[in-house]
Amino acid sequence: MISFGLITACKKNNSADELPGQTTEANTLQTPTTNRAELTKDSIFLYAKQTYFWNIGMPSYDGFNPRKYSSNEQVLTALKALPSTGGKDKYSFIDDGTVAGELGGVSGDYGFSVNYDGANILRVKYVYATSPAAVAGLKRGDIITKVNGRTTLRTSQSDIDNINDGVFGSNASVSLTITKADQTVQNLVINRGAYNINPILFSNTYTIGAKKIGYVVFNSFTTNSVPLLDAAFSKFATDGITELVVDLRYNGGGSVATSEAFTNLIAPPAQNGKIMYTTYWTKTMQDKQATILQNQKFYQTTSDGVKRLYSMFDYDYKPIAAAGNQEFFKKRGSLNGISRVYFLVTGGTASASELLINNLKPVMDVKLVGRKTYGKPVGFFSLRIDKNDLYIPQFQTKNQADFGDYFDGMTVDKDIADDLTRDFGDPSESLLAQALNYSATGSFTSFLKENTLSSTSGASRVLIDQTNEKLDHEFKGMVETRKMKLN
């Protein structure tokens, strides 16, 4: 959608070299250049100066001097370390366009991910249907004993590096030795390939006494997933469910618009017309001072059918309904009788997932089972700079109760570790079992918090969780995908 984002940095008297949207501050640079690498570093800083959520108190261009850094990533690391962020920015990143493709529901990787279980054994944590991994027969819970010929015993950092390179790197293929549930051993070679992402990994309805409980595993807020959610919730309505379990344990977020639609599928009809959440953009954007956004251009067809060129500067960023930055509940679908919703979460549950939870907390009974969530109440849209997309937080969302400060994550009602030994939907799987038990009895079971030593591995749960954080490559983001209002 965005066509141009590189800022030319030069002295004011070099006006012939200037590009559209060049800012006054860019003109203060002492050394004119046509070097694209240096211009990209300049642009990263200048976009942050005007649109970064923590831009108040940022240094001047000369004080920061982005060209002194050897890479774009180092520029971004330095921005995240500025005192103005208060150490809160664990979110900004630079991408080659992969995220935009995955947000649209198309991926080009192997289609699976891995974690260590409580016994320190590497297992498959999920597989996308129709992906190369699914075609090869890989399933959640499969034990992986070798990656590209090396064991997965986690005896050193190099073991983790090998897993990261093999499973999450850019290689054309990965070789695995796996042990299936029936104890058969297989050697697989999985080739990277394009596939469509279906983020609903599993759904089912359970009967607990006289109750019907719906369960859906939702793994990513892609822009193409709303029809899939509509179909799942239509089935829940037919089944007559009165409680719902939403499994977001590996869901790092995605589209704001999809999160909003999901909220309206769950929310009670009595909330129709009431505030769902408000978006608070960076003050410079609200005050129409982020002129650098004139460089982020796109075409949009007007109401009279004319295709016009606009820029991201043309949007209204004030936190009011008239500007399109205050959303209201509008019931979606026919499922009207949900009395309680359980969210299954982990430290990988982030952004649009947390937005969904935060939207519903003030308006219905919400229970969280698992581990404290990631903590990302801020979001962004991509800024195209040369051949890359820059993602830096530009807004925060707050719910109907004006709450949105969960930077440290959302605490859970029942603290229990992820259970990789059982498939999604197995009623004995630890997290789902807790939700079903609460539905049946009104309380969680008294399982101790799982951070003690494992009798089988000698590895503490805390150390295993720390290792799994190094294997967490899920996109963490809340991307503004709504059709915003132009000035």
KEVO-299361 format. One line per field, with one value per residue (C-alpha): x, y, z; chain; residue number from 1. Coordinates in steps of 0.2 Angstrom, whole numbers, plus 5000, padded with zeros to 4 digits. Last residue first. Layout:
BEGIN
X = (X	...) .
Y = (Y	...) .
Z = (Z	...) .
chaine = (A	...) .
num = (NUM	...) .
REM end
This chain:
BEGIN
X = (4954	4954	4946	4954	4950	4956	4972	4982	4995	4996	5012	5022	5027	5031	5050	5050	5064	5075	5059	5059	5076	5070	5054	5066	5076	5061	5054	5070	5080	5084	5076	5065	5062	5058	5063	5050	5042	5025	5014	5006	4990	4975	4962	4952	4936	4917	4915	4911	4916	4931	4936	4934	4945	4959	4958	4961	4977	4983	4979	4967	4952	4962	4957	4974	4986	4994	5013	5016	5007	5010	5014	5001	4996	4977	4969	4982	4992	4992	5009	5022	5016	4998	4994	4978	4963	4951	4936	4930	4947	4963	4974	4991	4998	5014	5025	5039	5038	5050	5047	5062	5066	5068	5059	5041	5033	5022	5007	5009	5003	5005	4997	5010	5013	5019	5005	5007	5006	4992	4973	4965	4946	4934	4917	4909	4910	4925	4937	4931	4941	4957	4956	4954	4968	4979	4977	4980	4996	5003	5002	5019	5021	5007	4988	4972	4958	4942	4925	4910	4891	4890	4872	4872	4880	4871	4885	4893	4887	4893	4903	4910	4928	4936	4949	4938	4942	4923	4925	4938	4957	4964	4974	4965	4973	4980	4998	4997	4998	4984	4984	4966	4956	4939	4923	4913	4915	4934	4946	4962	4980	4994	5009	5020	5031	5018	5021	5036	5024	5021	5015	4996	4993	4987	5002	5014	5004	5008	4991	4979	4966	4950	4941	4925	4914	4895	4884	4880	4885	4869	4873	4886	4903	4910	4908	4911	4928	4933	4928	4939	4954	4952	4952	4968	4977	4991	4994	5008	4996	5005	4994	4979	4966	4949	4937	4919	4904	4885	4886	4871	4878	4870	4878	4895	4894	4890	4905	4917	4910	4912	4930	4934	4926	4937	4953	4959	4967	4977	4976	4986	4985	4967	4963	4944	4934	4915	4907	4890	4883	4871	4885	4900	4897	4912	4911	4926	4939	4957	4971	4961	4975	4972	4988	4989	5005	5022	5036	5052	5056	5055	5067	5061	5069	5056	5056	5041	5036	5017	5016	5029	5048	5057	5073	5073	5081	5077	5075	5078	5088	5082	5082	5068	5069	5087	5095	5085	5088	5107	5108	5099	5112	5126	5120	5124	5117	5100	5098	5092	5105	5113	5110	5100	5089	5089	5078	5062	5047	5030	5018	5009	5010	5022	5015	5026	5011	5009	5027	5025	5010	4992	4987	4998	5008	5009	5020	5032	5042	5060	5061	5066	5054	5042	5042	5054	5047	5044	5036	5028	5024	5040	5041	5033	5018	5002	4987	4988	4997	5010	5013	5015	5027	5038	5041	5059	5057	5064	5059	5051	5043	5054	5051	5048	5065	5058	5056	5062	5079	5084	5088	5075	5082	5100	5093	5084	5101	5110	5097	5099	5118	5135	5129	5138	5125	5111	5119	5109	5114	5115	5097	5091	5088	5071	5063	5045	5047	5041	5026	5037	5029	5039	5057	5054	5052	5067	5078	5074	5075	5093	5098	5090	5099	5116	5112	5106	5122	5116	5124	5125	5135	5131	5113	5101	5090	5084	5077	5066	5058	5059	5041	5045	5063	5077	5092	5087	5085	5104	5104	5094	5108	5106	5096	5085	5071	5066	5048	5039	5025	5014	5000) .
Y = (5073	5054	5042	5025	5009	4997	4988	4995	4982	4975	4965	4951	4940	4922	4919	4911	4899	4910	4912	4893	4893	4904	4893	4878	4887	4892	4875	4868	4855	4839	4830	4816	4822	4840	4853	4866	4880	4872	4882	4868	4860	4865	4863	4878	4883	4885	4866	4861	4877	4878	4860	4864	4879	4869	4855	4866	4872	4855	4844	4831	4837	4834	4848	4853	4838	4832	4832	4850	4856	4874	4879	4883	4900	4901	4918	4925	4941	4952	4958	4970	4983	4981	4999	4999	5004	5017	5007	5005	4999	5008	5006	5013	5021	5024	5009	5006	4994	4999	4990	4987	4990	5009	5014	5009	5013	4999	5003	5002	4995	4998	4988	4974	4964	4946	4937	4930	4911	4898	4902	4919	4921	4934	4937	4950	4969	4976	4962	4960	4974	4969	4951	4955	4969	4956	4944	4960	4963	4947	4929	4922	4923	4911	4911	4901	4913	4908	4917	4917	4920	4917	4918	4929	4918	4924	4933	4950	4962	4980	4987	5004	5009	5026	5031	5034	5053	5057	5044	5053	5050	5062	5054	5061	5054	5064	5062	5043	5049	5051	5048	5047	5035	5042	5032	5046	5039	5040	5026	5025	5026	5026	5037	5036	5052	5064	5054	5066	5079	5072	5089	5086	5088	5070	5064	5074	5067	5049	5040	5035	5022	5020	5004	4995	5011	5007	5005	4987	4981	4973	4961	4952	4952	4936	4938	4957	4954	4943	4957	4970	4958	4955	4974	4976	4964	4954	4946	4935	4920	4905	4903	4911	4897	4904	4894	4899	4897	4896	4885	4881	4869	4880	4895	4886	4881	4899	4904	4893	4899	4918	4914	4907	4922	4934	4925	4934	4949	4937	4938	4923	4906	4904	4888	4887	4879	4880	4874	4866	4865	4852	4842	4848	4844	4850	4859	4859	4869	4867	4876	4891	4902	4895	4901	4899	4890	4894	4882	4878	4860	4847	4832	4819	4804	4794	4785	4775	4777	4777	4796	4799	4801	4813	4815	4831	4838	4856	4864	4880	4888	4905	4901	4897	4878	4875	4891	4892	4874	4875	4891	4882	4868	4881	4888	4872	4855	4857	4839	4843	4832	4837	4830	4844	4845	4829	4822	4830	4823	4825	4834	4844	4834	4832	4822	4829	4838	4846	4852	4859	4869	4863	4864	4874	4864	4868	4865	4852	4845	4846	4837	4846	4836	4851	4853	4861	4871	4870	4878	4873	4879	4876	4895	4904	4911	4919	4925	4944	4946	4933	4943	4960	4951	4944	4962	4963	4968	4980	4979	4989	4979	4977	4996	4998	5003	5020	5024	5042	5036	5030	5011	5007	5021	5013	4996	5004	5012	4996	4986	4999	4994	5001	5015	5032	5037	5039	5054	5055	5073	5079	5072	5080	5070	5061	5069	5066	5052	5038	5032	5035	5046	5062	5058	5040	5044	5055	5041	5028	5040	5045	5027	5024	5039	5032	5016	5025	5035	5051	5062	5080	5082	5094	5089	5103	5100	5084	5094	5105	5089	5082	5076	5075	5073	5086	5086	5102	5110	5109	5126	5118	5106	5087	5072	5064	5054	5037	5032	5029	5018	5012	5000) .
Z = (5035	5031	5042	5046	5037	5051	5049	5063	5067	5085	5085	5092	5078	5084	5085	5103	5104	5115	5126	5127	5135	5149	5151	5153	5166	5176	5175	5183	5175	5184	5169	5176	5193	5187	5199	5204	5194	5190	5202	5213	5206	5217	5204	5198	5205	5200	5199	5181	5172	5184	5179	5160	5162	5172	5160	5145	5153	5158	5143	5151	5140	5124	5113	5107	5108	5124	5129	5126	5142	5145	5163	5176	5185	5187	5188	5177	5177	5161	5155	5162	5149	5155	5155	5145	5156	5152	5159	5141	5135	5132	5116	5114	5098	5088	5092	5080	5065	5050	5034	5022	5004	5005	5021	5022	5038	5045	5056	5075	5091	5110	5124	5123	5139	5136	5145	5163	5162	5160	5163	5162	5167	5160	5167	5156	5151	5159	5154	5136	5128	5138	5132	5114	5115	5124	5109	5097	5107	5115	5121	5120	5139	5140	5139	5139	5139	5148	5143	5154	5152	5133	5128	5112	5098	5083	5073	5077	5090	5088	5102	5099	5093	5096	5084	5069	5069	5074	5088	5097	5101	5088	5074	5059	5043	5029	5036	5031	5013	4999	4980	4973	4964	4960	4963	4971	4988	4986	4980	4989	4983	4995	5001	5016	5012	5019	5036	5039	5043	5060	5067	5065	5083	5085	5076	5087	5102	5098	5095	5108	5102	5112	5116	5116	5120	5121	5105	5108	5125	5129	5114	5125	5118	5110	5092	5094	5102	5087	5075	5085	5085	5067	5064	5075	5064	5071	5089	5097	5098	5105	5121	5113	5117	5118	5130	5129	5140	5136	5121	5111	5098	5084	5092	5093	5075	5070	5080	5070	5054	5059	5065	5048	5039	5051	5047	5031	5040	5051	5070	5073	5083	5088	5097	5099	5113	5116	5132	5133	5150	5158	5165	5156	5137	5126	5109	5098	5088	5083	5074	5069	5062	5044	5036	5017	5011	5003	5004	5015	5013	5027	5027	5039	5049	5058	5075	5081	5099	5096	5100	5087	5089	5078	5068	5059	5043	5038	5021	5011	5025	5031	5050	5062	5062	5058	5064	5080	5083	5080	5091	5105	5104	5103	5119	5128	5134	5127	5123	5105	5096	5080	5063	5055	5070	5081	5095	5091	5100	5092	5104	5090	5074	5059	5045	5030	5023	5040	5040	5022	5027	5023	5041	5052	5065	5084	5099	5091	5106	5113	5129	5145	5156	5157	5138	5127	5113	5094	5079	5063	5046	5036	5031	5016	5024	5018	5029	5025	5042	5036	5020	5030	5042	5028	5021	5025	5043	5055	5073	5088	5102	5118	5121	5139	5146	5151	5133	5135	5142	5125	5124	5111	5099	5101	5096	5081	5075	5078	5068	5053	5054	5058	5069	5067	5054	5067	5075	5091	5097	5079	5075	5091	5107	5111	5126	5120	5106	5117	5105	5090	5076	5074	5081	5076	5058	5059	5067	5054	5040	5045	5045	5028	5021	5027	5018	5003	5001	4992	5005	5012	5027	5041	5043	5048	5033	5041	5055	5043	5037	5019	5014	4996	4991	4992	4980	4971	4988	4992	5001	5015	5019	5016	5021	5009	5017	5011	5013	4997	4990	5005	5000) .
chaine = (A	A	A	A	A	A	A	A	A	A	A	A	A	A	A	A	A	A	A	A	A	A	A	A	A	A	A	A	A	A	A	A	A	A	A	A	A	A	A	A	A	A	A	A	A	A	A	A	A	A	A	A	A	A	A	A	A	A	A	A	A	A	A	A	A	A	A	A	A	A	A	A	A	A	A	A	A	A	A	A	A	A	A	A	A	A	A	A	A	A	A	A	A	A	A	A	A	A	A	A	A	A	A	A	A	A	A	A	A	A	A	A	A	A	A	A	A	A	A	A	A	A	A	A	A	A	A	A	A	A	A	A	A	A	A	A	A	A	A	A	A	A	A	A	A	A	A	A	A	A	A	A	A	A	A	A	A	A	A	A	A	A	A	A	A	A	A	A	A	A	A	A	A	A	A	A	A	A	A	A	A	A	A	A	A	A	A	A	A	A	A	A	A	A	A	A	A	A	A	A	A	A	A	A	A	A	A	A	A	A	A	A	A	A	A	A	A	A	A	A	A	A	A	A	A	A	A	A	A	A	A	A	A	A	A	A	A	A	A	A	A	A	A	A	A	A	A	A	A	A	A	A	A	A	A	A	A	A	A	A	A	A	A	A	A	A	A	A	A	A	A	A	A	A	A	A	A	A	A	A	A	A	A	A	A	A	A	A	A	A	A	A	A	A	A	A	A	A	A	A	A	A	A	A	A	A	A	A	A	A	A	A	A	A	A	A	A	A	A	A	A	A	A	A	A	A	A	A	A	A	A	A	A	A	A	A	A	A	A	A	A	A	A	A	A	A	A	A	A	A	A	A	A	A	A	A	A	A	A	A	A	A	A	A	A	A	A	A	A	A	A	A	A	A	A	A	A	A	A	A	A	A	A	A	A	A	A	A	A	A	A	A	A	A	A	A	A	A	A	A	A	A	A	A	A	A	A	A	A	A	A	A	A	A	A	A	A	A	A	A	A	A	A	A	A	A	A	A	A	A	A	A	A	A	A	A	A	A	A	A	A	A	A	A	A	A	A	A	A	A	A	A	A	A	A	A	A	A	A	A	A	A	A	A	A	A	A	A	A	A	A	A	A	A	A	A	A	A	A	A	A	A	A	A	A	A	A) .
num = (487	486	485	484	483	482	481	480	479	478	477	476	475	474	473	472	471	470	469	468	467	466	465	464	463	462	461	460	459	458	457	456	455	454	453	452	451	450	449	448	447	446	445	444	443	442	441	440	439	438	437	436	435	434	433	432	431	430	429	428	427	426	425	424	423	422	421	420	419	418	417	416	415	414	413	412	411	410	409	408	407	406	405	404	403	402	401	400	399	398	397	396	395	394	393	392	391	390	389	388	387	386	385	384	383	382	381	380	379	378	377	376	375	374	373	372	371	370	369	368	367	366	365	364	363	362	361	360	359	358	357	356	355	354	353	352	351	350	349	348	347	346	345	344	343	342	341	340	339	338	337	336	335	334	333	332	331	330	329	328	327	326	325	324	323	322	321	320	319	318	317	316	315	314	313	312	311	310	309	308	307	306	305	304	303	302	301	300	299	298	297	296	295	294	293	292	291	290	289	288	287	286	285	284	283	282	281	280	279	278	277	276	275	274	273	272	271	270	269	268	267	266	265	264	263	262	261	260	259	258	257	256	255	254	253	252	251	250	249	248	247	246	245	244	243	242	241	240	239	238	237	236	235	234	233	232	231	230	229	228	227	226	225	224	223	222	221	220	219	218	217	216	215	214	213	212	211	210	209	208	207	206	205	204	203	202	201	200	199	198	197	196	195	194	193	192	191	190	189	188	187	186	185	184	183	182	181	180	179	178	177	176	175	174	173	172	171	170	169	168	167	166	165	164	163	162	161	160	159	158	157	156	155	154	153	152	151	150	149	148	147	146	145	144	143	142	141	140	139	138	137	136	135	134	133	132	131	130	129	128	127	126	125	124	123	122	121	120	119	118	117	116	115	114	113	112	111	110	109	108	107	106	105	104	103	102	101	100	99	98	97	96	95	94	93	92	91	90	89	88	87	86	85	84	83	82	81	80	79	78	77	76	75	74	73	72	71	70	69	68	67	66	65	64	63	62	61	60	59	58	57	56	55	54	53	52	51	50	49	48	47	46	45	44	43	42	41	40	39	38	37	36	35	34	33	32	31	30	29	28	27	26	25	24	23	22	21	20	19	18	17	16	15	14	13	12	11	10	9	8	7	6	5	4	3	2	1) .
REM end
